[in-house]
Amino acid sequence: MEPIITTTGLRKSFRSKRGPVEAVRGVSIVVGRGEIFGFLGPNGAGKTTTLRMLTTLLPIDSGSATVAGLDVGRAPKEVRARIGYVSQLGGADELATGRENLVLQGRLYGDSLATVTARAERLMAALDLADFADRKVRTYSGGQRRRLDIAMGIVHEPEVLFLDEPSTGLDPQNRANLWVQIEALRTRGTTVFLTTHYLEEADVLCDRLVIMDHGEIVAEGTPRDLKREVAGDAVVIVVHGGHEVARRAGRILEHEPSVREATVEDDVLRLYVEDGATALPVLLRLLDAERIELRTINLSEPTLDDVFLRQTGRSLRDGGPAGTETAA
């Protein structure tokens, strides 16, 4: 597959009161033309900093990056002409209507009024914007603004679309509708580079993804391949009694032959076992013998959250600081 985004040894640091903070530490990736490529990581992992360098909004400290065949550092104006960018904060003019924002955005990229108007109409229908397209943006709800932001990012039909947390603020129906639009863009040849906290979104949409933590890439592959690396089934047990009881349960179960891994986070014990259906009755008997009471127990195939937890020591759903420890 022809590469459309490449980075080699990408680095970025910021100054702080405690000294320099290295936000991106030698990131190297290759994104193929027409892919939907996911960037996952906890808050502060360096995802948005990487994305802002690729979209020319932050200078690159060292390393190199190309987007749409152009060097980001040497030809930023040309790169901006070929990409779309939807930030977490949005960029619509609140005093203009949604329709005016869309038409202006398309015209700024040099398209004719007739072309832009037709595209705006199609996008307003696809993203359920038509009913309030002629209201000023300052009257929009959060979800309505987010859909407008996304429409503005694609009204000029860019070669590469960068989406930073695109589903934030959307209800499930509009999130599902957005996924349809993103897949339609890929069908038309647009490359989509997205950061997301929604693991289902990454699993459904992404051809490939990377997991980033502390400024570095810690895993890369297709969602299916990454989940295969977490062998067996996942058993998640929530105990009564809090963290110490969960630790005790972990010490009991980690030596059971069917258990490959055991981790504890707060009152949650997470196990990876060879065969969940066979292992579960044995695990329950062991806990019952030690009089450890359970609140819930769940058996499933590994998910992207299991992959994320294994690679970073935290759950992406939590988004908090690392707190997982090996049961011991």
N, C-alpha and C positions, 0 to 999 in steps of 0.2 A: 504493500500500500504506500502511495506517495506521501511523504511527510509534509505537513503544513505548519506545524509548530515544532520547534526543536529548542531545547535549552541544554547548555553544557556548563556545569560547575557554577550555576547561578547563585550569587551571594548578595545579601543586603543586611546592613547593620544600622542601628539607630543609637543615638546618644541618650543616656538617662543619668539621673543623679548618682546612680551606683556604677556608672561606667557604660561602655558600649554594650548593646544587646544585639546578638547575631540572630536576626529573625529568620533568614533563609541561609542555609548552610550547604552549598554545593549541590543544588538540585539539577538533575539531568533527566529530561524526559523527551520522548518523541511521540507526537500525536499525528495520526494519519488523516489524510483528507477525507471528509465525510463521516468521521467518527463522532460519537458522543462520548466525551472523555470526562470522567469524574475526578474531583479533587476532594478527598475527605480528610478531616482532621478536627481535633478539639479546638476550642477558642484559643488563640495565641499560637497555633502550630506553624503559622507562616503562609497559610493558604491565600488569604487576601493580599498579602504583600507580594507573593509570587504573581498573582493575577494582575495586580496594579503595575508591576514591572512589564509584564507581557503586553499590557494595553498602553504603554508609554507614559503612565501617570506617575511613576516613580523611576528615578534613574537607577541603573544597574551599577552596583559597586564593583563587581568583578564577575567573570564568566561571560557567556554570550547567549543571545536568544534571537531566533528568527520566527517571524509570523507571516504567513502567506508569501514565503520566499524572500522576505525583506528583513534586513538586520534592524532589530528594534532600536538599538542605540544610534545607528547611523542614519536611519530613514524613518523617524517617528511620524512625520506628517503623512508619508505614503502608507505606513502601517495603519494609522487611524482612518484613512480613507477606505480601507478594506475590511474593517472589523465593526462589530457592534458590541456595546458594553452596557450591561444592566447592573448597576451597583446595588448594594444593600440599601443605600439611602435614597435612590431614585434621582431623577433630574428634571421633572416636569415643571413648567412655569405655572405656579398656582393661580395666577391672575388670568390665564388663558384657558380656553375650553380644551377638553380632551382632543377634539377634532383639530383645533388650531395647533396644538402641540405636535400631533402626528404629521400634519402637513408641513409645518416648519422644519421638523426634524428631517423629513425626506428631502425638502428643498435645500437644506444646508449641505446635503451630500451631492447636490447637483442634478437631481432628477427633475423632470418636467412637472408642472403643476398637474397636468392630466394624469400622468403616471402615478404620482404620489397620492392624488385624491382617490384613484381606483384602489390602490393598495391599502390606503387607510380604511376605506369602506369594508374591504375584505377582512382586515384585521379586527375592526370593531365588531363585525358579526361573529368572527371566530372566537374572540375572547370576551364576548358578552359585554361589550362597551357601548353598543349602539343606543341603548335607552337613556344614557346620561352623557353622551358624547358632546352635547352642546351646552353642558353646564360647566362652570368654572371648576378647575381642579381642586381649589380650596374647599369645595363642598363634598369631595369624594371621601368615602370610607377608606380604611387602610387597604382592604382587599381590592377595591376599585382602583386605587392608585397603583398598586403592584401590577395589576393587569395592564394598565396604561404604560407603566415603565417598560414592561416586556414588549408591548407593541411598538414603543418608540425605539427599542433596541434592534428591531428586525424590519422596520418599515422601509429601509433602504436596501434590503436583501444582501447583507454582508456575506463575505466568504467565510468568516469566522465569527461566531457569536460567543461572547464571554458572559456567563450568567453567575452572579455572586448571590447565592442563597435565593434562587428565583421563587421558591414556593412560600417563603416567609409571609405570613399574613393572609394566605389563601385558605378558604374552607376546602374540605375534601373534594367537593364537586368541581370547583374551579381548579384545584390542583390537578385532578385527573384530566381536565380539559387542557391544561397547560402541557401535560405530558404528551397529549395527542399532537399539539402544535409543535412541540420540540421534535417529535419523531417525524412530523411532516417536513420540517426544515431539513432534517438529515436526508430524507428521501429526495429533496430537491438539490442536495449537494452541499448544504451548509455544514461546516464543522462546528460542533457545539462543545465548549469547554465550560464545565459548571462546577461550582462548589455547592455542597449541600450538607445539611444536618439530617435530612430524611433518608434513612437507610433504604427504605422501600423504593424511594425515588431513584437512588443510585442503582439498586438491584434491577429495577424495571427498565431504566433508560440506558444505562451506560454500557457501551461495548467493552471498554476497559476503564480501570480507575487506579488511582494511587492513594495510599494512606500516608499522611504526613504527620510528623510529631516532632516537636522541638526543632523545627526548621529543616528537617531531613525527611526523605522518603524512606519509609520502613517496610512498605509492601507495594507490589504492583502486579496487575494481571486482570483477567476478566473476573466479574463477580463469581462466576461458577468455579473457576480455578482457585480463587482465593478461599472460597468456602470448602473446597476439597482438602485444603491444607489442614483444616481443623477436622481431623479424622473422627469417624464415629458419630454418635448422637450427643446432644447437649441435654443435661439434666440440671434444672435450676430449682433450688430448694430455698424457700424463705422460712426461717425458724422463729419460734417464739423465744424471747429472751435476749435478743440483740446480738451484737458482734461477738462477744465472748462465747456464747452458745454456738454460733456459726463456726467459729474457730475450732471448738471442741468437736463438732460434727465433721469438720474437714479432716482433723487428725484421725478420726475413727475410720473414715471412708477412703482416704487417700491410699491406704495399703490394700484395699480390696483389689484382687487381680484384674477385674474388669474396668477399673478406673484408670484412665490414661493421664488425666490432669485434674487438679482440684485447686480452685481459687476462692478466696473469701473477700467480699466487699460489703461492709456494714453487716446487715443480718441475712445476706444472700450468699449461699454456697452454690458455686457453679462447677459442675463436673462434666468431663467428656469421657464417654464410655464406648466400648466396642459395639455393644448391641443393647440399646435402651430397654427394649421389651423384656430381655432376659435379666438385665442388671437391676432394673427398678425394684422388683420384689425383694431381692437380696439386700439392697441398700435400705429399704424401708424396715426390714427386720432388724438390721444392725442398729438403726437409730432408735427403733422402738425398744430394743433391749437396753439401751442406755437412757431410756426415758426422755428423749429429746422430742419435744412437740413441734409439729410443723404447722405453719400457716398456709403455705401453698407449695405445690410441686408441679413442675412442668417439664414435659419431655418433647423435644423437637429435633429436627435436623439442624446443623449449624447455620447460622445467619451471618450477614455482614457484621452485625454487632459482636458476634463471637470472634470473628476475625479481628475486628478493631480492638476488642478487649485484649486479645492475645498479643497483638503487636504493640499496643501503647500502655497497657496496664490500667485502662479505664474504659467505661462504656461511652460510646458517642451519644447515646440517648441522655446520659447524665450531663455531659459537657463540663463536669467539674474537675477538680484536681485529681491527680493519680492517687488511688487509694487501695488498689487491689494488691493483695499479698498472697503468696503461696501458703496454703494451709500447712502449718507446722506446729 
